[in-house]
Amino acid sequence: MLPKRFFSPSLIILFTLLIAIQVVPVAIAEPANDEEEERYDRLREQMVNRQIVARGVDNRPTINAMRSVPRHKFVRSGERRRAYLDNPLPIGHGQTISQPYIVAYMTQLINPEPGMKVLEIGTGSGYQAAVLAEITDQVFTIEIVEELGEWGKQNLRHAGYDKVQVKRADGYYGWEEYAPFDAIVVTAAADHIPPPLVDQLRDGGRMVIPVGSPFRTQNLMLVEKRGEDIRTRNLMPVRFVPFTREEE
């Protein structure tokens, strides 16, 4: 032990800071307590009734999934109090978690049911993949931004959706290894419908994708595959973040 004369005020401050640096962990959102979880449950129920059912979403598996998935676990910790509001929220890297109604509406469009194999393009926070995983048997999701893909994967694991497979890649090319898919959900606006995704739809499969300029209102499109016949339907105007691609 050093003599007392060696412990000047400046050294004491320095030692204190060093100890603090060693014991303070990386900032991770604290899990909600029982009271907070009950409040989130009430907010989620209100979200489903007022934002989703009231607007015409009537697919029972979709409604049940939206009631079950804890949306507050798929947003940044500073946004948790806003998790169940009727709007998208930023998740970093210029990306957002979509408005709850849009998530429900796009999910309903693929007619989700048990036994289906679904591909999602644009993992983001993992929320859409979790909703799909509540209903279907196999969910594959692709994220081009490495940090987002890792965060989305962690969110899915922490919320109990550990069977969802996450890949960092250019979603334009889909995930051929696991094709064909019963449905594909694209959560970013492309300037055209990617042919590789159409090819990876099974016969009778459906894809929902926003199409249009990233700087203007886009059109949400439903793509249905019937053998060689590809049918598209324009459903509603939407605003999504751009479909990010790998640099050529």
N, C-alpha and C positions, 0 to 999 in steps of 0.2 A: 504494500500500500504506500502511495506517495505521501510525503509530509504535507501538512495542511498548507504550508506556504506556497506549494505548487498550484493550488486551486484558486486562481484569480477569478474574478467575476466573469471575464471573457471566456476562460476555459470552461467554467461551469455552464455557460450558455451554449458553447460549442458542443460539449458532451450531451447536453439535453437535446439539442437538435439532431445529433447523430443517432441517439436512442429513438427519437421520434421517427426518423427516416426509416429505421430498421423495423419498427413494429407497426407502422401504418400500412395496411394492405392497399392494393389497387382498388379504386372505388368501384363497388358493385352494388346495384340496387338491393336494398334490404327487402327481404320477403315481407309481405303484408301480414299483419296480425289478424286474428279471427274477426275482430270488429271491422277492420278495413275490408276483409274479404266479403263480409256480409254486405257492406256498403257497395262494393263492386258488383255483387250478385244483384242487388236491387237496381243499380244503374244499368246493368246488362239486360235485365228484364224490361226496363223502360225503353232501352234502345231497340230491342226486338219489337215491342208492341207499337211504339210511336214512329220509328224510322223505317221499319222493314215490313211488318204485317200491314200497317196502315197504308203503305204505298203499293200494296198489291202482290207482294211475294207470298205465295201460298204453297210452295213445295215443302212438305212436312219435314223431310230429312234436312233440308237447308235451314229451316227455322230452328229445328232442334240443335243443329250444329252451332248456329249463331248464339243460341242460349248457353251452349256448353263451353265454347272456347273462351278462355280468359283474355280478352283483348288487351287489358292493362299489362299483361306480361309480354306483349309484343310491341311496346312503344318504349322510347327512352324514358329513363326514370323521371326526368323533369316534366314529361308530358303525361304521366299516369293519371293525373286528376282530370285530364281532357280526353282520356281514352275512349269514352263512350259518347262523345259529342258527335253531332251530325256533320262531320267534315273530315277531310284527310288530315294527316299530321306528318310533319317532317321527321325523317329518320336518319338524316345525314347523307353526305355524298350526292346531294341534289335529288334525293329520292323521297318518296312518301309512302305511308301506309294508307291505303285507299279508304274512302268514306264507307262506313258500315253497309249502307244500302247498296252501294255498287258491288261490294264483295258478295253480298247475298244474291243480288240480281244475276251476277255473272255465274255464281255457283248454280243457281236454279236453271240457268240456260242449258247446262250440259246434262240435265236430268240425272243427277247423281244417285247412285244406289250401291249397296254392297256388291263386292265382286269386281268392281271397275278398277282399271289401271289408268291413272291420270298423270299427265305431264303439266307442270306449271313453268312458265317462262317469267323470271323475275322474282326470285325468292324474297328479296327485301328483308323485312323483319321476321318473315316466316308465318304471318297471320293467315294469308289465303291458303297456304299449304296445310295449316292446322285445321282450318274449316273443312277442306277436302278430306283430310285424314279422318275426321270424325265420321265420315259417311262411307268412303270407299276403302278398298282393301290395300291398294298400292298407290303411293304418291311419290313422284319424282319431280324435283324442282331444281332449276338452273339459275345461277346468279353470276353475272359477269364481274361485278365489283367484289374482289376477294374479301375485303373487310366486312362488307355487308353479308356475304355468303356465310362467313364464319359466325357472325353475330346471329343471323337468322337460324343457323344450325343449333347454336347454343340455346336460343329461345325455345326452339322446338323440343330440345332434350329436356330443358328445365320444366317445360309445361307438360311433359309426358308423351310427346309425339316422337318417340325415338325410332320408329319404323320408317319415317320419311327419309328418303335418300336425297342428299344435297350435293350438287356438283358445281364447281366454278368453271364456266365456259361461256362461249358466245351462244346465246339461246337461239339464234337464227337457224342453227343447224340441228336443233333438237337433241335428242338422246337416242341415237339409232340402236344402241345396244339393247334397249328395252322395248323398242317399238315392235308391233303397233300399239297405239294407245286408244283407249275407248273415248278419251276426251283430252283436249288441250286447252289450258287457260293461260292467256297472255296478258300480263299486267303492265305493259308499256306500249306506247303508241308507235307503230311501224308505218312507214310510208307506203308499204304494200304487204300483202299476205305472203309470208315466206314459203316458197314451194317445198323446202325440206319438211316443214311442219305438216303441210297437207299430205305429203307422202307418208308420214309416220302415223297418220290417223288410220285406224282400222276401217273396214267397210261398215258403214252405218255410224261412224264416229262423228263427234261434234267438236268444233273449236270456236272459242269466243275470243275476239281480239279487237282492240281499238286501232283504227287505221286512219291516217291523216298526218298533216304537218304538226310537228311538236310545238309550233308557235301559234297554232290556231285551234279552234274546236275540232275534235276528231269525231269519227263515226264508230260506234260500237257495232261490230259485225259478227254475225253468226255464220259459221261455215259448216256445211253438212256434206258428208261424203257418201255417195251411193254408187259404188263401183267406180266407173270412169267419170261419172257425173258429179261435178262439184257445184253445189248450190250455195250462194251467199245471200245474206239478208241484212239490210241496214236497220238497226234497231233504235238507236237514240244517239243524240249528241253527247259527248263526254270530253273531259280534259284529263289526259294522262301525261306522265313524264315520258321523255323520248325513249325509244328502244335503242339501248346502247349496244354498239358493235365493237368488235376487236378492230384495231387499226390494220389496214391492208399493208 
